[in-house]
Amino acid sequence: SDVYKRQDKDFRFLCFLMKMPLREFLLTRTKDDGRKRKVPTKEGEALGIYMEERHGYRGDYEAVLYTPKAQLYILKHLADLVPGTVMEEDDIPF
């Protein structure tokens, strides 16, 4: 159905955002246990990227979240942020 197609597209878009090397807006930090995680810079926070504590079946964790404003900024400036990236209009879920 259309709802499932939309959810799948949204999920793929979020996975794409999570893997982007947004050096201006996200830093990679190494935790005490050696695992790496991304945290927003002050510029990222001003853009609308933030951390939120979540509770999952494996315990508590911090998620990096993007407001609609931050998502739209990234899409509009994708070529500048990630050279060589090409997105079609169909790739944008909103």
N, C-alpha and C positions, 0 to 999 in steps of 0.2 A: 504494500500500500504506500501512498505518498508520505504518510507519517514516518514509516520506517526508513524510506529513502532519505527523508530530511534529517532524521536522527543520525543515520549513518554518515551523511555528508558533514553534519555538524561535528561528529566525533572525529572524522578524518581531518577536518580543519583544525580542531584543537590539538590533535597529535602533531600536525604540521607546525603549529605555533610553538609547542613545547620543544621542538628540536631546533628551532631557529637560533642562530648565534647572535642574539641581540646584545652585543657588547656594551652599547650605550645604556641599555636599560636593565640588563641582568648580569650578575656576576656569579661565577661558580665558586662555591665554598666547599671545603672538605670538613666533614664532621669529625668528631673525636673517634668514631668507629671506622673512619677511613672512607665512608660513603660520600659521594659528591651530591651537592644539591644547588639549585639556582636560587638566588635571592635578588630582589629588585634593588637597583641603585636609587639614589634620590631622584634622578631624572625619570626612572621607571615608575616610581611612586607618584610623581607629579603627573605622569601620563595616564595613570590608572592601573598600574600593575601592583598587586599587593599579595601579601601572605595571609593565609587563614589556616588555623588549626582545625584539623578534621579527625574524625574517629572512625577507623575502619576495623575490619575483622582481624587484622594483624596488629592493631594498636593505634596509637595516636601518631599523626604525621602532619607536616605543614605542606599545604598546597599553594602553588603560585597561580593566581587568578588574574584574568584580564577583563577590565570593564569593557562595555561596548565601544566607548571612546578610544581605548587603547587598541582594541582589535581593528577598528576602522583606520586609525593612524598607521598601524603596521601594514595594513593592506595598501593604503594609499602610497606609502613610502617603501614598499617591499624591494623594488629594484635598487634603491639607495642603501637599504639595510643589508641586503643579501645579494651581492652582485651575481648576475647570471640567472637570477630567478625569473621565471615567467609564469604568470597566472592568467588563466582564462576567466571570463566572467562567470562561467558555470562553476568554477572552483570556490566562489564566494557564496557562503550559505545565507547571506542576508542582503 
